[in-house]
Amino acid sequence: MRLIIISGRSGSGKSAALNVLEDLGFYCIDNLPLGLLPALTEQAQQQKLLSTSAGAVPKTQENSLQNLAVSIDARNVDQDMSQFPGILNSISHTPFTTEVLYLDAHKDTLMQRFSSTRRKHPLTTNDTSLAEAIEIEEQLLHPISDFADLNLDTTRLSVHELRSVIKLRVFNKQSADMALLFQSFGFKHGVPVDADLVFDVRNLPNPYWDPSLRQYTGRDIEIIQFLKEEPLVQEMLNDIQQYLTKWLPSFEQANRSYMTVAIGCTGGHHRSVFISEALTQLFAVQFPNVQVRHRELPDL
């Protein structure tokens, strides 16, 4: 049984994330009052017991409340938000594997999204502007964001890209083990704010300066062969591997559900992609949930 709690500031993509999970078979509830969360999990447990005692039941009925996704946002009253840690602890002893997913975006991006869709922010009033409402909402949601297992910055993500990220990171996490993501990126496009660890590989030989290699990416054999022949590349790869081998188990023991290791080069097409792919192969032997994503490449 799996429970995913989705929260975040309005305009960050909570509804899109919830829609993805609904398409993937989760029973989804938008804007669930926080105080009703324990009752929902209790009802799901009772349904599970009834299904077990009744024997064979239709598959759609059997699974209806076994995978839950609920959206909780600032439309909940302020006093409910302060109760979030206690409520989360109260359902920790249920059969559910609970994960908190927090979505956010840069303030300017949120304002632009509201302007383009002409939607009304839930906290705006005659005395509260959109900019002020966005700031207030951030403060209201602190009790949830502080307990998030996974933070996603959607500033640079389209709806299509967000759907892909949710499928990769959340849906494809098939066990309670820590999900490890290696993400390549280009420094000229900004450092991912939701990365847990960041490694800079811009000091490595750059295939970009070879006109015959420029069109390829770090997943193509031409770039792979070029970088494999460079001793400095192998040294960097070995050092990152040793660091992660030593410290990732400590993060996992601290009950981390997700870990994002970002690898950056200048443009995010060659060196960082190669290193991320190589690390993914190396750590797939040690961790059951290892994923890779290349932020600057057209396909996620």
Backbone as CSV, one residue per row, in Angstrom:
resi,resn,N_x,N_y,N_z,CA_x,CA_y,CA_z,C_x,C_y,C_z
1,MET,0.853,-1.192,0.000,0.000,0.000,0.000,0.888,1.241,0.000
2,ARG,0.506,2.205,-0.821,1.370,3.365,-1.013,0.543,4.643,-0.942
3,LEU,1.025,5.616,-0.183,0.370,6.911,-0.045,1.356,8.001,-0.446
4,ILE,0.974,8.800,-1.440,1.804,9.914,-1.882,1.063,11.205,-1.578
5,ILE,1.673,12.050,-0.761,1.110,13.346,-0.410,1.791,14.396,-1.272
6,ILE,1.007,15.098,-2.072,1.533,16.122,-2.964,1.162,17.494,-2.429
7,SER,2.157,18.359,-2.316,1.885,19.712,-1.875,2.822,20.666,-2.617
8,GLY,2.651,21.946,-2.338,3.475,22.952,-2.999,2.676,24.214,-3.256
9,ARG,3.373,25.248,-3.660,2.691,26.517,-3.910,1.785,26.435,-5.139
10,SER,0.718,27.188,-5.133,-0.229,27.203,-6.240,0.484,27.613,-7.527
11,GLY,0.220,26.860,-8.591,0.868,27.139,-9.872,2.124,26.343,-10.107
12,SER,2.524,25.520,-9.126,3.770,24.757,-9.252,3.592,23.440,-10.001
13,GLY,2.339,23.025,-10.223,2.111,21.810,-10.990,1.501,20.665,-10.200
14,LYS,0.885,20.947,-9.058,0.320,19.872,-8.229,-0.784,19.116,-8.967
15,SER,-1.657,19.840,-9.645,-2.757,19.191,-10.356,-2.238,18.292,-11.475
16,ALA,-1.211,18.758,-12.179,-0.622,17.949,-13.250,-0.006,16.674,-12.680
17,ALA,0.685,16.795,-11.541,1.285,15.622,-10.914,0.215,14.639,-10.466
18,LEU,-0.872,15.160,-9.913,-1.962,14.302,-9.457,-2.616,13.587,-10.639
19,ASN,-2.763,14.289,-11.757,-3.358,13.683,-12.946,-2.499,12.541,-13.481
20,VAL,-1.179,12.716,-13.423,-0.279,11.651,-13.879,-0.484,10.398,-13.043
21,LEU,-0.507,10.574,-11.725,-0.656,9.418,-10.840,-2.027,8.760,-11.004
22,GLU,-3.042,9.566,-11.276,-4.361,8.992,-11.529,-4.332,8.130,-12.788
23,ASP,-3.658,8.610,-13.828,-3.530,7.833,-15.061,-2.765,6.535,-14.831
24,LEU,-1.905,6.534,-13.814,-1.086,5.356,-13.519,-1.733,4.417,-12.497
25,GLY,-2.989,4.689,-12.154,-3.725,3.754,-11.319,-3.893,4.142,-9.868
26,PHE,-3.409,5.312,-9.460,-3.595,5.764,-8.082,-5.005,6.323,-7.894
27,TYR,-5.548,6.128,-6.694,-6.801,6.770,-6.329,-6.437,8.169,-5.824
28,CYS,-6.888,9.196,-6.517,-6.407,10.556,-6.259,-7.511,11.441,-5.691
29,ILE,-7.130,12.273,-4.735,-8.042,13.226,-4.123,-7.360,14.589,-4.109
30,ASP,-8.003,15.577,-4.705,-7.443,16.926,-4.760,-7.934,17.741,-3.567
31,ASN,-7.015,18.495,-2.967,-7.334,19.396,-1.860,-8.031,18.675,-0.709
32,LEU,-7.446,17.585,-0.263,-7.991,16.867,0.891,-7.735,17.670,2.163
33,PRO,-8.758,17.941,2.968,-8.516,18.582,4.271,-7.547,17.729,5.085
34,LEU,-6.520,18.354,5.599,-5.447,17.628,6.255,-5.950,16.738,7.383
35,GLY,-6.946,17.202,8.133,-7.464,16.446,9.252,-8.151,15.147,8.855
36,LEU,-8.494,14.997,7.571,-9.168,13.786,7.103,-8.192,12.708,6.647
37,LEU,-6.904,13.006,6.639,-5.926,12.039,6.142,-5.906,10.746,6.964
38,PRO,-5.891,10.802,8.313,-5.921,9.548,9.077,-7.172,8.720,8.794
39,ALA,-8.317,9.381,8.643,-9.557,8.649,8.366,-9.486,7.963,7.008
40,LEU,-8.864,8.605,6.041,-8.735,8.017,4.711,-7.875,6.759,4.753
41,THR,-6.753,6.821,5.449,-5.885,5.642,5.532,-6.570,4.513,6.305
42,GLU,-7.365,4.876,7.314,-8.087,3.846,8.070,-9.121,3.157,7.188
43,GLN,-9.823,3.945,6.380,-10.817,3.363,5.476,-10.151,2.434,4.467
44,ALA,-8.979,2.832,3.973,-8.254,1.999,3.014,-7.833,0.678,3.653
45,GLN,-7.413,0.723,4.926,-7.030,-0.504,5.621,-8.234,-1.429,5.807
46,GLN,-9.384,-0.847,6.144,-10.584,-1.648,6.325,-10.997,-2.309,5.019
47,GLN,-10.889,-1.570,3.929,-11.221,-2.139,2.629,-10.293,-3.296,2.287
48,LYS,-9.012,-3.148,2.637,-8.041,-4.204,2.385,-8.412,-5.463,3.169
49,LEU,-8.801,-5.279,4.443,-9.183,-6.424,5.277,-10.437,-7.104,4.738
50,LEU,-11.425,-6.295,4.302,-12.654,-6.853,3.758,-12.380,-7.622,2.477
51,SER,-11.492,-7.070,1.654,-11.159,-7.733,0.397,-10.478,-9.062,0.656
52,THR,-9.609,-9.084,1.669,-8.886,-10.319,1.997,-9.834,-11.396,2.539
53,SER,-10.750,-10.977,3.420,-11.669,-11.945,4.023,-12.725,-12.423,3.042
54,ALA,-13.051,-11.586,2.062,-14.091,-11.942,1.092,-13.575,-12.842,-0.005
55,GLY,-12.272,-12.998,-0.082,-11.694,-13.831,-1.136,-11.539,-13.045,-2.420
56,ALA,-11.781,-13.683,-3.534,-11.579,-13.043,-4.832,-12.599,-11.931,-5.031
57,VAL,-12.112,-10.756,-5.397,-12.960,-9.609,-5.712,-12.465,-9.025,-7.015
58,PRO,-13.299,-8.231,-7.707,-12.850,-7.608,-8.952,-11.594,-6.788,-8.729
59,LYS,-10.671,-6.850,-9.667,-9.367,-6.192,-9.493,-9.508,-4.695,-9.287
60,THR,-10.464,-4.070,-10.003,-10.648,-2.627,-9.853,-11.087,-2.271,-8.446
61,GLN,-11.940,-3.122,-7.852,-12.390,-2.870,-6.477,-11.289,-3.156,-5.474
62,GLU,-10.520,-4.215,-5.700,-9.468,-4.610,-4.767,-8.401,-3.535,-4.655
63,ASN,-8.071,-2.874,-5.752,-6.954,-1.930,-5.746,-7.392,-0.479,-5.587
64,SER,-8.686,-0.215,-5.385,-9.185,1.151,-5.457,-8.532,2.081,-4.442
65,LEU,-8.250,1.581,-3.232,-7.645,2.441,-2.207,-6.287,1.920,-1.752
66,GLN,-5.667,1.060,-2.527,-4.386,0.492,-2.118,-3.214,1.392,-2.487
67,ASN,-3.404,2.238,-3.496,-2.399,3.238,-3.883,-3.098,4.589,-3.924
68,LEU,-2.781,5.429,-2.948,-3.453,6.715,-2.787,-2.510,7.871,-3.117
69,ALA,-3.063,8.907,-3.713,-2.327,10.162,-3.910,-3.277,11.297,-3.550
70,VAL,-2.844,12.139,-2.626,-3.692,13.246,-2.186,-2.921,14.553,-2.325
71,SER,-3.649,15.583,-2.681,-3.065,16.921,-2.789,-3.508,17.748,-1.599
72,ILE,-2.542,18.337,-0.915,-2.824,19.195,0.239,-2.152,20.537,-0.002
73,ASP,-2.918,21.606,0.044,-2.336,22.916,-0.265,-2.840,23.981,0.687
74,ALA,-2.574,25.225,0.342,-2.838,26.337,1.255,-4.313,26.637,1.415
75,ARG,-5.185,25.942,0.676,-6.613,26.115,0.904,-7.028,25.491,2.231
76,ASN,-6.163,24.603,2.791,-6.362,24.142,4.167,-6.144,25.325,5.104
77,VAL,-6.824,25.324,6.227,-6.657,26.438,7.159,-5.283,26.382,7.797
78,ASP,-4.807,27.513,8.241,-3.467,27.663,8.799,-3.217,26.689,9.949
79,GLN,-4.193,26.528,10.846,-3.969,25.676,12.014,-3.813,24.208,11.617
80,ASP,-4.442,23.778,10.510,-4.264,22.413,10.035,-2.826,22.177,9.577
81,MET,-2.243,23.156,8.917,-0.880,22.998,8.422,0.109,22.763,9.564
82,SER,-0.080,23.434,10.655,0.827,23.268,11.785,0.721,21.871,12.393
83,GLN,-0.372,21.181,12.100,-0.573,19.843,12.634,0.021,18.767,11.735
84,PHE,0.593,19.163,10.603,1.057,18.182,9.632,2.061,17.182,10.213
85,PRO,3.110,17.627,10.934,4.065,16.643,11.481,3.395,15.593,12.360
86,GLY,2.452,16.013,13.199,1.781,15.071,14.077,0.896,14.099,13.307
87,ILE,0.204,14.611,12.291,-0.663,13.747,11.485,0.171,12.756,10.693
88,LEU,1.290,13.226,10.165,2.173,12.335,9.417,2.695,11.220,10.325
89,ASN,3.009,11.566,11.558,3.491,10.561,12.513,2.381,9.570,12.884
90,SER,1.134,10.049,12.935,0.018,9.182,13.326,-0.275,8.108,12.293
91,ILE,0.093,8.353,11.034,-0.159,7.338,10.005,1.106,6.558,9.664
92,SER,2.181,6.815,10.414,3.447,6.125,10.130,3.388,4.647,10.484
93,HIS,2.431,4.257,11.328,2.327,2.864,11.750,1.310,2.079,10.915
94,THR,0.780,2.703,9.877,-0.170,2.018,8.997,0.603,1.192,7.968
95,PRO,-0.080,0.327,7.234,0.607,-0.462,6.201,1.088,0.375,5.019
96,PHE,0.730,1.652,5.003,1.100,2.498,3.868,2.571,2.901,3.910
97,THR,3.206,2.849,2.761,4.499,3.498,2.573,4.200,4.931,2.157
98,THR,4.504,5.881,3.040,4.110,7.274,2.822,5.275,8.093,2.299
99,GLU,5.011,8.861,1.251,6.012,9.754,0.674,5.402,11.138,0.503
100,VAL,6.184,12.176,0.804,5.729,13.554,0.653,6.477,14.175,-0.518
101,LEU,5.721,14.601,-1.518,6.273,15.223,-2.723,5.922,16.707,-2.704
102,TYR,6.954,17.565,-2.709,6.718,19.011,-2.642,7.181,19.659,-3.937
103,LEU,6.249,20.357,-4.602,6.554,21.053,-5.852,6.649,22.548,-5.592
104,ASP,7.578,23.189,-6.275,7.714,24.637,-6.142,8.331,25.196,-7.410
105,ALA,8.296,26.498,-7.537,8.890,27.182,-8.688,9.282,28.582,-8.255
106,HIS,10.113,29.228,-9.062,10.541,30.593,-8.757,9.324,31.510,-8.724
107,LYS,9.383,32.492,-7.844,8.260,33.401,-7.665,7.843,34.057,-8.977
108,ASP,8.807,34.513,-9.782,8.470,35.160,-11.056,7.748,34.193,-11.988
109,THR,8.155,32.923,-11.963,7.503,31.912,-12.798,6.068,31.689,-12.353
110,LEU,5.846,31.621,-11.030,4.488,31.432,-10.527,3.592,32.607,-10.921
111,MET,4.110,33.820,-10.831,3.324,34.993,-11.204,2.996,34.965,-12.695
112,GLN,3.971,34.566,-13.503,3.739,34.484,-14.941,2.677,33.451,-15.284
113,ARG,2.714,32.305,-14.592,1.725,31.264,-14.844,0.320,31.731,-14.491
114,PHE,0.167,32.432,-13.381,-1.150,32.944,-13.016,-1.619,34.014,-14.001
115,SER,-0.707,34.827,-14.475,-1.073,35.874,-15.426,-1.517,35.286,-16.757
116,SER,-0.803,34.238,-17.208,-1.117,33.644,-18.509,-2.422,32.856,-18.484
117,THR,-2.717,32.213,-17.341,-3.951,31.418,-17.247,-5.130,32.236,-16.722
118,ARG,-4.838,33.421,-16.177,-5.859,34.300,-15.609,-6.627,33.624,-14.473
119,ARG,-5.946,32.711,-13.803,-6.541,32.081,-12.638,-6.351,32.983,-11.413
120,LYS,-7.235,32.833,-10.449,-7.137,33.595,-9.207,-6.385,32.766,-8.178
121,HIS,-5.371,33.342,-7.569,-4.645,32.653,-6.508,-5.571,32.486,-5.313
122,PRO,-5.583,31.309,-4.679,-6.532,31.066,-3.573,-6.357,31.986,-2.376
123,LEU,-5.203,32.638,-2.252,-4.972,33.489,-1.085,-5.068,34.983,-1.396
124,THR,-5.357,35.336,-2.637,-5.505,36.758,-2.966,-6.843,37.285,-2.458
125,THR,-6.818,38.525,-2.006,-8.031,39.206,-1.562,-7.968,40.637,-2.070
126,ASN,-8.945,41.421,-1.700,-8.918,42.839,-2.075,-7.718,43.549,-1.463
127,ASP,-7.188,43.007,-0.360,-6.065,43.636,0.328,-4.746,42.878,0.133
128,THR,-4.792,41.739,-0.557,-3.587,40.915,-0.730,-3.316,40.723,-2.215
129,SER,-2.185,41.246,-2.672,-1.823,41.126,-4.083,-1.348,39.710,-4.401
130,LEU,-1.175,39.419,-5.689,-0.687,38.104,-6.109,0.706,37.842,-5.552
131,ALA,1.596,38.834,-5.642,2.963,38.663,-5.141,2.957,38.386,-3.642
132,GLU,2.109,39.103,-2.901,2.032,38.894,-1.453,1.442,37.519,-1.130
133,ALA,0.447,37.094,-1.909,-0.184,35.793,-1.682,0.813,34.661,-1.884
134,ILE,1.670,34.786,-2.877,2.670,33.760,-3.145,3.656,33.659,-1.988
135,GLU,4.047,34.806,-1.421,4.955,34.811,-0.275,4.287,34.227,0.964
136,ILE,3.031,34.589,1.196,2.302,34.070,2.356,2.149,32.559,2.262
137,GLU,1.842,32.090,1.047,1.637,30.655,0.845,2.898,29.864,1.177
138,GLU,4.058,30.414,0.822,5.314,29.733,1.132,5.471,29.528,2.625
139,GLN,5.115,30.548,3.406,5.220,30.435,4.858,4.209,29.429,5.413
140,LEU,3.000,29.426,4.869,1.968,28.510,5.345,2.353,27.051,5.117
141,LEU,3.077,26.800,4.030,3.392,25.430,3.646,4.708,24.915,4.235
142,HIS,5.387,25.725,5.037,6.657,25.296,5.631,6.544,23.975,6.396
143,PRO,5.479,23.746,7.185,5.404,22.470,7.907,5.411,21.257,6.980
144,ILE,4.921,21.422,5.745,4.923,20.314,4.798,6.247,20.231,4.054
145,SER,6.743,21.370,3.584,7.987,21.358,2.807,9.154,20.839,3.627
146,ASP,9.136,21.095,4.927,10.218,20.621,5.791,10.256,19.100,5.899
147,PHE,9.122,18.443,5.648,9.054,16.988,5.762,9.045,16.295,4.398
148,ALA,9.312,17.046,3.331,9.235,16.467,1.995,10.328,15.423,1.772
149,ASP,9.935,14.282,1.214,10.907,13.267,0.802,11.551,13.645,-0.523
150,LEU,10.796,14.357,-1.355,11.295,14.751,-2.668,10.811,16.152,-2.980
151,ASN,11.757,17.051,-3.252,11.437,18.408,-3.687,11.697,18.515,-5.180
152,LEU,10.718,19.033,-5.919,10.867,19.214,-7.355,10.697,20.684,-7.704
153,ASP,11.685,21.235,-8.389,11.603,22.605,-8.889,11.048,22.549,-10.311
154,THR,9.870,23.103,-10.519,9.216,23.022,-11.828,9.392,24.289,-12.658
155,THR,10.299,25.165,-12.232,10.473,26.445,-12.922,10.709,26.267,-14.413
156,ARG,11.566,25.327,-14.776,11.946,25.149,-16.173,11.252,23.961,-16.830
157,LEU,10.244,23.402,-16.172,9.572,22.217,-16.697,8.243,22.575,-17.356
158,SER,8.026,22.046,-18.552,6.713,22.126,-19.166,5.831,21.061,-18.524
159,VAL,4.528,21.089,-18.826,3.623,20.072,-18.279,4.054,18.692,-18.743
160,HIS,4.459,18.572,-20.006,4.914,17.289,-20.540,6.156,16.803,-19.792
161,GLU,7.099,17.710,-19.551,8.324,17.336,-18.840,8.028,16.953,-17.400
162,LEU,7.111,17.677,-16.755,6.736,17.347,-15.380,6.117,15.953,-15.314
163,ARG,5.268,15.629,-16.258,4.675,14.297,-16.297,5.765,13.227,-16.387
164,SER,6.759,13.481,-17.230,7.843,12.515,-17.405,8.652,12.359,-16.122
165,VAL,8.907,13.479,-15.432,9.680,13.430,-14.195,8.916,12.664,-13.113
166,ILE,7.605,12.896,-13.010,6.794,12.179,-12.020,6.825,10.681,-12.295
167,LYS,6.714,10.306,-13.541,6.768,8.881,-13.893,8.134,8.293,-13.538
168,LEU,9.199,9.041,-13.862,10.548,8.542,-13.609,10.842,8.432,-12.129
169,ARG,10.603,9.487,-11.388,11.054,9.552,-10.004,10.091,8.883,-9.023
170,VAL,8.792,9.111,-9.210,7.820,8.657,-8.215,7.235,7.293,-8.584
171,PHE,6.652,7.189,-9.771,5.986,5.946,-10.135,6.973,4.789,-10.281
172,ASN,8.157,5.055,-10.835,9.133,3.986,-11.062,9.880,3.579,-9.803
173,LYS,9.586,4.228,-8.687,10.186,3.841,-7.405,9.359,2.677,-6.854
174,GLN,9.801,1.465,-7.123,8.996,0.283,-6.864,9.201,-0.322,-5.469
175,SER,10.145,0.177,-4.702,10.366,-0.396,-3.365,10.630,0.721,-2.374
176,ALA,10.758,0.331,-1.099,10.991,1.320,-0.045,12.445,1.777,0.008
177,ASP,13.321,1.169,-0.797,14.719,1.570,-0.808,14.868,2.982,-1.370
178,MET,15.969,3.624,-1.017,16.231,4.972,-1.502,16.355,4.988,-3.021
179,ALA,15.642,5.900,-3.665,15.731,6.064,-5.109,16.842,7.056,-5.422
180,LEU,17.812,6.616,-6.183,18.990,7.426,-6.497,18.901,7.907,-7.940
181,LEU,18.957,9.223,-8.131,18.894,9.805,-9.466,20.196,10.527,-9.790
182,PHE,20.792,10.182,-10.927,21.913,10.937,-11.471,21.368,11.850,-12.552
183,GLN,21.592,13.149,-12.385,21.043,14.132,-13.316,22.150,14.996,-13.903
184,SER,22.276,14.965,-15.221,23.241,15.845,-15.867,22.587,17.203,-16.118
185,PHE,23.404,18.242,-16.161,22.868,19.586,-16.422,23.989,20.477,-16.952
186,GLY,23.608,21.621,-17.497,24.566,22.609,-17.972,24.597,23.808,-17.055
187,PHE,25.779,24.190,-16.596,25.899,25.325,-15.683,25.386,26.620,-16.308
188,LYS,25.469,26.733,-17.632,25.016,27.980,-18.264,23.493,28.127,-18.191
189,HIS,22.810,27.037,-17.827,21.359,27.093,-17.662,20.958,27.094,-16.186
190,GLY,21.940,27.132,-15.289,21.652,27.185,-13.863,21.764,25.841,-13.178
191,VAL,22.158,25.868,-11.913,22.297,24.651,-11.115,20.911,24.206,-10.644
192,PRO,20.580,22.918,-10.746,19.276,22.441,-10.248,19.137,22.711,-8.758
193,VAL,18.117,23.439,-8.379,17.962,23.816,-6.971,17.489,22.645,-6.125
194,ASP,16.950,21.598,-6.770,16.473,20.459,-5.994,17.492,19.329,-5.933
195,ALA,18.743,19.620,-6.318,19.803,18.605,-6.233,20.304,18.491,-4.797
196,ASP,20.628,17.274,-4.369,21.178,17.049,-3.038,22.697,17.173,-3.031
197,LEU,23.342,16.679,-4.092,24.791,16.784,-4.256,25.078,17.263,-5.672
198,VAL,26.066,18.135,-5.820,26.420,18.679,-7.133,27.912,18.481,-7.368
199,PHE,28.252,17.900,-8.518,29.647,17.721,-8.915,29.892,18.483,-10.227
200,ASP,30.978,19.244,-10.237,31.349,20.068,-11.384,32.413,19.339,-12.198
201,VAL,32.110,19.024,-13.471,33.084,18.315,-14.312,33.535,19.186,-15.484
202,ARG,33.443,20.504,-15.320,33.849,21.402,-16.406,35.353,21.417,-16.629
203,ASN,36.123,20.856,-15.711,37.573,20.815,-15.890,38.017,19.685,-16.820
204,LEU,37.102,18.801,-17.195,37.455,17.674,-18.058,37.563,18.121,-19.521
205,PRO,38.332,17.394,-20.335,38.446,17.721,-21.762,37.062,17.798,-22.402
206,ASN,36.851,18.824,-23.205,35.520,19.108,-23.747,35.410,18.706,-25.219
207,PRO,34.587,17.699,-25.547,34.409,17.285,-26.947,33.788,18.368,-27.811
208,TYR,33.184,19.367,-27.190,32.514,20.433,-27.945,33.471,21.140,-28.887
209,TRP,34.745,21.236,-28.478,35.708,21.997,-29.284,36.212,21.208,-30.489
210,ASP,35.785,19.975,-30.626,36.072,19.198,-31.825,34.826,19.267,-32.716
211,PRO,34.888,20.009,-33.825,33.701,20.186,-34.676,33.059,18.871,-35.111
212,SER,33.853,17.824,-35.248,33.298,16.544,-35.688,32.512,15.839,-34.588
213,LEU,32.674,16.280,-33.333,31.993,15.643,-32.203,30.860,16.483,-31.632
214,ARG,30.807,17.739,-32.025,29.895,18.687,-31.388,28.436,18.250,-31.461
215,GLN,28.044,17.588,-32.536,26.641,17.232,-32.746,26.172,16.080,-31.851
216,TYR,27.107,15.338,-31.280,26.748,14.162,-30.488,26.523,14.531,-29.019
217,THR,26.044,13.555,-28.254,25.875,13.733,-26.807,26.689,12.672,-26.073
218,GLY,26.709,12.771,-24.773,27.468,11.826,-23.962,26.936,10.417,-23.967
219,ARG,25.817,10.193,-24.633,25.293,8.836,-24.784,25.715,8.201,-26.099
220,ASP,26.308,8.978,-26.981,26.735,8.465,-28.288,28.138,7.872,-28.203
221,ILE,28.376,6.841,-28.996,29.638,6.115,-28.932,30.827,7.011,-29.244
222,GLU,30.617,8.014,-30.113,31.722,8.908,-30.476,32.238,9.682,-29.256
223,ILE,31.321,10.174,-28.433,31.717,10.915,-27.233,32.242,9.957,-26.172
224,ILE,31.623,8.805,-26.046,32.060,7.810,-25.063,33.507,7.408,-25.311
225,GLN,33.829,7.134,-26.555,35.203,6.736,-26.883,36.180,7.881,-26.626
226,PHE,35.773,9.106,-26.982,36.635,10.269,-26.774,36.963,10.440,-25.287
227,LEU,35.959,10.377,-24.432,36.165,10.623,-23.006,36.828,9.446,-22.301
228,LYS,36.571,8.247,-22.755,37.208,7.080,-22.140,38.719,7.078,-22.349
229,GLU,39.173,7.744,-23.393,40.603,7.785,-23.682,41.336,8.863,-22.891
230,GLU,40.583,9.654,-22.124,41.179,10.744,-21.345,41.403,10.290,-19.896
231,PRO,42.662,10.209,-19.431,42.929,9.757,-18.050,42.234,10.597,-16.990
232,LEU,42.135,11.907,-17.225,41.518,12.794,-16.238,40.048,12.453,-16.032
233,VAL,39.388,12.015,-17.078,37.973,11.645,-16.986,37.810,10.434,-16.073
234,GLN,38.664,9.439,-16.242,38.584,8.240,-15.408,38.906,8.548,-13.959
235,GLU,39.850,9.470,-13.725,40.177,9.867,-12.353,38.980,10.531,-11.688
236,MET,38.336,11.431,-12.415,37.163,12.113,-11.873,36.057,11.110,-11.566
237,LEU,35.811,10.205,-12.484,34.773,9.198,-12.298,35.067,8.330,-11.072
238,ASN,36.321,7.924,-10.916,36.709,7.099,-9.764,36.523,7.847,-8.449
239,ASP,36.906,9.132,-8.435,36.793,9.914,-7.203,35.327,10.113,-6.796
240,ILE,34.462,10.420,-7.770,33.042,10.590,-7.462,32.454,9.268,-6.975
241,GLN,32.831,8.183,-7.622,32.340,6.863,-7.218,32.749,6.538,-5.786
242,GLN,33.990,6.820,-5.437,34.466,6.528,-4.083,33.735,7.369,-3.041
243,TYR,33.527,8.637,-3.350,32.813,9.513,-2.413,31.393,8.999,-2.174
244,LEU,30.678,8.696,-3.261,29.297,8.245,-3.136,29.208,6.871,-2.481
245,THR,30.149,6.003,-2.791,30.155,4.673,-2.175,30.280,4.781,-0.660
246,LYS,31.059,5.757,-0.206,31.251,5.940,1.230,30.037,6.569,1.896
247,TRP,29.407,7.573,1.257,28.421,8.386,1.951,26.959,8.071,1.640
248,LEU,26.666,7.469,0.503,25.260,7.181,0.195,24.608,6.246,1.215
249,PRO,25.302,5.213,1.703,24.662,4.378,2.731,24.259,5.153,3.972
250,SER,25.015,6.193,4.310,24.673,7.004,5.477,23.381,7.774,5.246
251,PHE,23.213,8.307,4.017,21.961,8.992,3.688,20.789,8.013,3.738
252,GLU,21.002,6.808,3.244,19.939,5.811,3.227,19.557,5.404,4.646
253,GLN,20.542,5.289,5.519,20.271,4.938,6.909,19.517,6.046,7.636
254,ALA,19.635,7.273,7.122,18.903,8.404,7.706,17.483,8.507,7.147
255,ASN,17.023,7.395,6.523,15.652,7.287,6.012,15.365,8.236,4.851
256,ARG,16.380,8.494,4.040,16.138,9.283,2.839,15.437,8.414,1.799
257,SER,14.331,8.908,1.247,13.596,8.156,0.232,14.119,8.440,-1.171
258,TYR,14.651,9.648,-1.354,15.138,10.060,-2.661,16.482,10.771,-2.511
259,MET,17.331,10.621,-3.505,18.624,11.301,-3.513,18.930,11.707,-4.953
260,THR,19.226,12.987,-5.142,19.549,13.491,-6.481,20.999,13.937,-6.513
261,VAL,21.781,13.299,-7.385,23.182,13.659,-7.575,23.298,14.334,-8.934
262,ALA,23.595,15.614,-8.928,23.659,16.386,-10.171,25.107,16.500,-10.651
263,ILE,25.303,16.249,-11.935,26.618,16.325,-12.563,26.550,17.422,-13.616
264,GLY,27.398,18.451,-13.475,27.292,19.583,-14.379,28.533,19.842,-15.212
265,CYS,28.306,20.135,-16.493,29.372,20.670,-17.354,28.849,21.986,-17.939
266,THR,29.462,22.517,-18.948,29.076,23.838,-19.434,27.685,23.838,-20.055
267,GLY,27.495,22.977,-21.064,26.222,22.973,-21.774,25.286,21.844,-21.395
268,GLY,25.799,20.817,-20.704,24.956,19.706,-20.283,24.679,18.683,-21.356
269,HIS,25.553,18.616,-22.381,25.319,17.675,-23.486,26.355,16.559,-23.572
270,HIS,27.597,16.825,-23.127,28.664,15.858,-23.371,29.217,15.240,-22.081
271,ARG,30.094,15.990,-21.372,30.813,15.436,-20.233,29.887,15.022,-19.093
272,SER,28.943,15.887,-18.734,28.044,15.560,-17.619,27.147,14.374,-17.959
273,VAL,26.747,14.271,-19.217,25.907,13.144,-19.638,26.696,11.844,-19.554
274,PHE,27.928,11.877,-20.034,28.776,10.678,-19.987,29.006,10.223,-18.552
275,ILE,29.373,11.150,-17.664,29.644,10.799,-16.268,28.376,10.274,-15.599
276,SER,27.234,10.901,-15.849,25.973,10.456,-15.241,25.608,9.046,-15.684
277,GLU,25.780,8.781,-16.963,25.474,7.439,-17.478,26.422,6.401,-16.865
278,ALA,27.707,6.752,-16.762,28.685,5.822,-16.197,28.382,5.532,-14.729
279,LEU,28.016,6.567,-13.961,27.696,6.378,-12.543,26.423,5.549,-12.371
280,THR,25.474,5.751,-13.258,24.237,4.964,-13.198,24.535,3.478,-13.342
281,GLN,25.383,3.141,-14.275,25.751,1.741,-14.470,26.510,1.185,-13.261
282,LEU,27.389,1.996,-12.688,28.181,1.531,-11.553,27.320,1.276,-10.318
283,PHE,26.382,2.201,-10.038,25.617,2.103,-8.795,24.362,1.258,-8.925
284,ALA,24.000,0.881,-10.149,22.871,-0.030,-10.322,23.150,-1.381,-9.692
285,VAL,24.427,-1.691,-9.497,24.816,-2.953,-8.860,24.542,-2.898,-7.357
286,GLN,24.660,-1.695,-6.753,24.531,-1.553,-5.302,23.132,-1.150,-4.851
287,PHE,22.419,-0.378,-5.678,21.119,0.146,-5.294,20.049,-0.349,-6.258
288,PRO,18.893,-0.806,-5.732,17.842,-1.329,-6.610,17.097,-0.246,-7.380
289,ASN,17.120,0.995,-6.853,16.401,2.098,-7.493,17.398,3.145,-7.991
290,VAL,17.950,2.944,-9.160,18.886,3.905,-9.744,18.323,4.399,-11.074
291,GLN,18.277,5.720,-11.218,17.699,6.324,-12.416,18.655,7.382,-12.952
292,VAL,18.440,7.771,-14.198,19.256,8.813,-14.806,18.363,9.743,-15.604
293,ARG,18.673,11.031,-15.539,17.923,12.031,-16.285,18.894,13.075,-16.801
294,HIS,18.691,13.509,-18.042,19.557,14.517,-18.649,18.724,15.777,-18.916
295,ARG,18.903,16.773,-18.060,18.038,17.938,-18.089,18.075,18.704,-19.385
296,GLU,19.249,18.798,-20.003,19.381,19.637,-21.191,19.127,18.899,-22.501
297,LEU,18.914,17.599,-22.443,18.621,16.851,-23.651,17.118,16.858,-23.893
298,PRO,16.679,16.832,-25.139,15.249,16.975,-25.437,14.377,15.893,-24.861
299,ASP,14.890,14.657,-24.745,14.107,13.591,-24.160,14.615,13.323,-22.757
300,LEU,13.680,13.223,-21.795,14.034,13.038,-20.405,14.479,11.612,-20.130
